[in-house]
């Protein structure tokens, strides 16, 4: 016991922070509370060790500038919000952006990046195995209709697609057959979990990103083999009974709800037909500063159904803060994309590129910058930009 205490006391604060970041990535697929608790401990050690003083140097770096609107606009928008209760809730979410200073300030090398990803894959693999047991009836579902650890399919789909992309990158660089086999098992398990989920947006995002997966898996083959694998990956979704049943059910519901949709009335199964036109009308009516933080409930309530957000990152920023908000969203993802694309041939660069691309695409179907899980993930990965080399002039 004394030896264990002695060893624990020898651990440096930077190492403790890093280990809690690793634990956070491992816990991301299990829900919202576990990773928040883990990153909370990382934040405690970050403050106690006085590493928060590094903020002063980081806020002067160009990669940080696109974050500033996301820290400031929600509080400014609260001043003219039409729903201050919900607006305050949204403004308080700016605290999750502070997590990027923790990942930006840690010591990071190739081994540490690999360790983060291995534990992230481990969390995803546990969820995929649990989903298999639940599917065949060997384990009860934690939450009805959500296989795995019970988190909503929009969130787990994001993690699974990023897991597939990053595992395929390591497959391309793997040196021996054993590593390749393990990585293939991970990719197949993640793809299985994605297929048995009922997430339409997850299927679409995977289809869009499948060329990168195919290119990594068939890196030593010709273009025609890469195209063939890409098509095979997409058709593997269509071969799933879960996917086919989902699309058939949605077609029936779409037919049943057609009249309601055409009249612009809120539909529980297809709410975006109701939400998107109102969001566009709101932006057109208030193009410069929007209607304030958390105020989207008011124009939708006037149309018959109060909706808290437009289920789209750009529409949310546009309705809340006008063209300034839309520009801020574009700036953030563009900064993340161009910096990671330059380093896409490194593990860290490809991980950030994968995260940026998937979060950008998923943000077209849900307001990921309001969802605690995806906002935490975005902040964690955005901070890693600090570890990429400076942008090279074109």
HELIX and SHEET records of a PDB file:
HELIX    1   1 UNK A    2  UNK A   10  1                                   9    
HELIX    2   2 UNK A   13  UNK A   27  1                                  15    
HELIX    3   3 UNK A   28  UNK A   30  5                                   3    
HELIX    4   4 UNK A   33  UNK A   48  1                                  16    
HELIX    5   5 UNK A   51  UNK A   54  5                                   4    
HELIX    6   6 UNK A   55  UNK A   58  1                                   4    
HELIX    7   7 UNK A   62  UNK A   78  1                                  17    
HELIX    8   8 UNK A   84  UNK A   92  1                                   9    
HELIX    9   9 UNK A   93  UNK A   98  5                                   6    
HELIX   10  10 UNK A   99  UNK A  105  1                                   7    
HELIX   11  11 UNK A  110  UNK A  135  1                                  26    
HELIX   12  12 UNK A  153  UNK A  173  1                                  21    
HELIX   13  13 UNK A  177  UNK A  196  1                                  20    
HELIX   14  14 UNK A  200  UNK A  217  1                                  18    
HELIX   15  15 UNK A  223  UNK A  238  1                                  16    
HELIX   16  16 UNK A  241  UNK A  256  1                                  16    
HELIX   17  17 UNK A  258  UNK A  262  1                                   5    
HELIX   18  18 UNK A  272  UNK A  285  1                                  14    
HELIX   19  19 UNK A  296  UNK A  302  1                                   7    
HELIX   20  20 UNK A  313  UNK A  342  1                                  30    
HELIX   21  21 UNK A  347  UNK A  362  1                                  16    
HELIX   22  22 UNK A  372  UNK A  383  1                                  12    
HELIX   23  23 UNK A  384  UNK A  387  5                                   4    
END                                                                             
